Amino acid sequence: MASSLNRVSLIGNLAAAPEKRSTKAGKIVCSFPLAVNRRTKLPDGQKGESTDYHRITAWAKLGETAAQYFTKGKRVMVEGSLRNRSYEDKEGKKRYATEVVMSNFYFMDGKAKSAEKATA
């Protein structure tokens, strides 16, 4: 049988502060949107830029770390896998979501920028 691969690597900026919560079973989960810019060519030939927003989910210790150190605007690289799930909304309608389940991350802001933000 052939092997499969489900790996995602994204570099972008946090579009909002992470949301930390606990499941009914007591597991920590943290979610946040990551804004990833990409260059595009506009119909008139000009260069443009568009932004894709990806929902990132981190579990357990990784989720606690993200909730503690991630702030809106911070540039990070996120590694993980794609997951599709379904759920029922408040009206009972079935909804579908695709998210990246984070397995690792790296801060992409330089030390000087991080220090400037901390003192500002």
C-alpha positions, 0 to 999 in steps of 0.5 A: 500500500502506498503511503500518504502525507498530510503536511502543511507549512504556513508563514503569516501573521496572527490575525487575532489573539488566540482563543484558549478554552477547555473541552468537556473532557478537560483538554486544552485547545487554542484556536487562532486565524493566520493571515497569509499573503500571496502575490497575484496579477491583476486583470490590468497586468498590475501586481497585487496582493491578496490574503488568505485566512487559515484557522489554526488549532493547537492542543494540550501543551502546544495550545497553552504555549500559543495562548501565552506567547502569540499576540495579534500581528506576530509573524509565525511559521506553523507546521501541522496537518489539515483536518476536516470536521463537521458540527451542528450550529446553534440552529441545528444546521450541519456545518463543515470546517477545514483547519490546520492542527498545529504540531510545531511553530517558529517565531519569524519576528527578529529579536530586535522587532520582538524587543521593540514590541515588548517595550512599546 
